[in-house]
């Protein structure tokens, strides 16, 4: 009824939460990865980039440029 599989829904929730951690500036990539259940920050970065089409680090840099 949601138009996605349970796995896709879980990934969407994890990615949204990770993005929040990164954008609030309270977490590095490794910390954001662990906060949402990824033990391997490199795997997290690949999944994040596949989901948002931008790496976690690049997203943080873009936001810091806007805020500055």
N, CA, C and O of each residue as an XYZ file, in Angstrom:
272
protein
N       0.814     -1.200      0.000
C       0.000      0.000      0.000
C       0.862      1.271      0.000
O       0.363      2.350     -0.319
N       2.130      1.158      0.348
C       3.023      2.319      0.353
C       3.749      2.503     -0.974
O       4.395      3.527     -1.193
N       3.646      1.529     -1.848
C       4.296      1.629     -3.145
C       5.764      1.250     -3.134
O       6.490      1.539     -4.085
N       6.206      0.604     -2.059
C       7.596      0.150     -1.992
C       7.659     -1.086     -1.106
O       6.718     -1.406     -0.380
N       8.787     -1.764     -1.186
C       8.982     -2.946     -0.362
C       9.388     -2.522      1.057
O       9.828     -1.390      1.258
N       9.246     -3.410      2.028
C       9.707     -3.090      3.381
C      11.197     -2.693      3.402
O      11.588     -1.779      4.129
N      12.010     -3.380      2.609
C      13.441     -3.069      2.553
C      13.667     -1.644      2.038
O      14.504     -0.916      2.570
N      12.921     -1.251      1.007
C      13.046      0.113      0.460
C      12.596      1.161      1.478
O      13.197      2.231      1.581
N      11.550      0.854      2.219
C      11.069      1.770      3.244
C      12.104      1.943      4.351
O      12.362      3.062      4.796
N      12.686      0.851      4.787
C      13.716      0.921      5.833
C      14.907      1.731      5.348
O      15.438      2.557      6.092
N      15.333      1.508      4.114
C      16.450      2.267      3.560
C      16.102      3.755      3.487
O      16.937      4.599      3.814
N      14.899      4.080      3.069
C      14.484      5.486      2.982
C      14.530      6.152      4.354
O      14.981      7.291      4.479
N      14.072      5.453      5.369
C      14.099      5.997      6.730
C      15.533      6.191      7.195
O      15.863      7.227      7.772
N      16.388      5.204      6.951
C      17.797      5.312      7.343
C      18.484      6.460      6.620
O      19.244      7.209      7.233
N      18.227      6.608      5.329
C      18.877      7.669      4.562
C      18.396      9.049      5.016
O      19.189      9.987      5.102
N      17.118      9.172      5.301
C      16.595     10.452      5.786
C      17.225     10.821      7.131
O      17.592     11.975      7.352
N      17.348      9.849      8.018
C      17.947     10.088      9.329
C      19.434     10.420      9.190
O      19.931     11.323      9.864
N      20.133      9.709      8.339
C      21.553      9.989      8.118
C      21.738     11.399      7.547
O      22.634     12.134      7.963
N      20.892     11.761      6.605
C      20.958     13.106      6.018
C      20.741     14.161      7.095
O      21.428     15.183      7.113
N      19.804     13.923      7.977
C      19.555     14.867      9.070
C      20.801     15.038      9.940
O      21.175     16.158     10.285
N      21.436     13.925     10.289
C      22.666     13.989     11.095
C      23.745     14.800     10.378
O      24.421     15.632     10.984
N      23.890     14.548      9.099
C      24.928     15.236      8.332
C      24.635     16.725      8.187
O      25.542     17.549      8.305
N      23.399     17.071      7.936
C      23.045     18.467      7.683
C      23.014     19.300      8.951
O      23.248     20.508      8.905
N      22.734     18.683     10.057
C      22.753     19.418     11.313
C      24.176     19.669     11.789
O      24.400     20.428     12.732
N      25.128     19.031     11.134
C      26.528     19.262     11.468
C      26.998     18.589     12.733
O      28.101     18.858     13.210
N      26.174     17.716     13.285
C      26.561     17.081     14.539
C      27.235     15.730     14.341
O      27.509     15.022     15.310
N      27.504     15.370     13.084
C      28.088     14.054     12.848
C      28.993     14.060     11.621
O      28.706     14.716     10.619
N      30.068     13.331     11.720
C      30.876     13.039     10.539
C      30.220     11.873      9.817
O      29.270     11.273     10.320
N      30.729     11.560      8.644
C      30.137     10.481      7.845
C      30.139      9.175      8.629
O      29.129      8.473      8.665
N      31.248      8.847      9.247
C      31.348      7.595      9.999
C      30.321      7.561     11.137
O      29.694      6.529     11.375
N      30.150      8.670     11.827
C      29.192      8.719     12.929
C      27.751      8.610     12.423
O      26.928      7.922     13.027
N      27.453      9.286     11.319
C      26.113      9.200     10.731
C      25.826      7.770     10.283
O      24.718      7.265     10.464
N      26.834      7.123      9.695
C      26.670      5.741      9.250
C      26.321      4.833     10.426
O      25.385      4.037     10.347
N      27.056      4.954     11.486
C      26.802      4.103     12.664
C      25.450      4.417     13.297
O      24.767      3.519     13.789
N      25.068      5.689     13.283
C      23.793      6.083     13.895
C      22.600      5.419     13.223
O      21.567      5.199     13.855
N      22.743      5.102     11.947
C      21.629      4.474     11.228
C      21.855      2.997     10.945
O      21.119      2.392     10.165
N      22.876      2.409     11.578
C      23.039      0.960     11.519
C      24.026      0.412     10.520
O      24.025     -0.792     10.264
N      24.880      1.255      9.938
C      25.908      0.783      9.010
C      27.227      0.678      9.762
O      27.716      1.668     10.306
N      27.800     -0.517      9.794
C      29.100     -0.709     10.440
C      30.244     -0.231      9.553
O      31.291      0.187     10.047
N      30.040     -0.294      8.266
C      31.082      0.066      7.301
C      30.752      1.425      6.673
O      29.801      1.526      5.898
N      31.524      2.473      6.996
C      31.227      3.799      6.446
C      31.368      3.866      4.925
O      30.716      4.690      4.283
N      32.203      3.016      4.345
C      32.353      3.013      2.883
C      31.094      2.445      2.217
O      30.643      2.953      1.191
N      30.542      1.399      2.804
C      29.282      0.844      2.290
C      28.164      1.880      2.440
O      27.362      2.078      1.527
N      28.123      2.529      3.587
C      27.136      3.587      3.806
C      27.262      4.685      2.761
O      26.258      5.128      2.203
N      28.480      5.127      2.493
C      28.697      6.196      1.516
C      28.211      5.797      0.131
O      27.607      6.603     -0.575
N      28.470      4.569     -0.252
C      27.992      4.090     -1.557
C      26.469      4.062     -1.616
O      25.877      4.475     -2.613
N      25.837      3.579     -0.556
C      24.368      3.528     -0.526
C      23.777      4.936     -0.499
O      22.779      5.208     -1.167
N      24.392      5.823      0.271
C      23.925      7.202      0.372
C      24.006      7.879     -0.996
O      23.065      8.548     -1.422
N      25.139      7.700     -1.681
C      25.310      8.311     -2.993
C      24.334      7.721     -4.009
O      23.813      8.451     -4.852
N      24.086      6.447     -3.944
C      23.118      5.830     -4.851
C      21.713      6.366     -4.580
O      20.908      6.502     -5.501
N      21.424      6.667     -3.328
C      20.090      7.134     -2.950
C      19.887      8.611     -3.287
O      18.867      8.984     -3.866
N      20.864      9.453     -2.922
C      20.729     10.906     -3.098
C      21.462     11.467     -4.317
O      21.303     12.642     -4.647
N      22.260     10.641     -4.983
C      23.049     11.072     -6.149
C      24.146     12.068     -5.784
O      24.635     12.809     -6.636
N      24.518     12.076     -4.528
C      25.615     12.912     -4.036
C      26.197     12.209     -2.810
O      25.467     11.591     -2.035
N      27.501     12.307     -2.644
C      28.125     11.635     -1.503
C      27.777     12.371     -0.212
O      27.429     13.551     -0.250
N      27.867     11.692      0.921
C      27.590     12.354      2.198
C      28.511     13.551      2.436
O      28.066     14.593      2.918
N      29.768     13.405      2.106
C      30.719     14.499      2.303
C      30.371     15.685      1.421
O      30.412     16.834      1.861
N      30.028     15.399      0.175
C      29.665     16.474     -0.741
C      28.401     17.191     -0.263
O      28.295     18.411     -0.394
N      27.459     16.456      0.279
C      26.245     17.083      0.801
C      26.585     18.014      1.958
O      26.057     19.123      2.038
N      27.461     17.573      2.853
C      27.876     18.419      3.968
C      28.571     19.686      3.461
O      28.323     20.781      3.967
N      29.432     19.533      2.470
C      30.156     20.687      1.925
C      29.198     21.689      1.291
O      29.348     22.896      1.481
N      28.233     21.207      0.555
C      27.255     22.099     -0.090
C      26.476     22.901      0.953
O      26.263     24.104      0.800
N      26.062     22.220      2.003
C      25.293     22.898      3.050
C      26.166     23.903      3.782
O      25.700     24.996      4.106
N      27.409     23.565      4.047
C      28.287     24.493      4.761
C      28.548     25.743      3.917
O      28.731     26.825      4.475
N      28.569     25.622      2.595
C      28.750     26.770      1.728
C      27.515     27.674      1.752
O      27.635     28.897      1.683
N      26.344     27.073      1.848
C      25.106     27.849      1.889
C      25.005     28.614      3.207
O      24.612     29.780      3.234
N      25.361     27.946      4.288
C      25.246     28.542      5.616
C      26.297     29.630      5.830
O      26.045     30.620      6.517
N      27.465     29.438      5.242
C      28.577     30.389      5.469
C      28.370     31.716      4.814
O      29.221     32.598      4.925
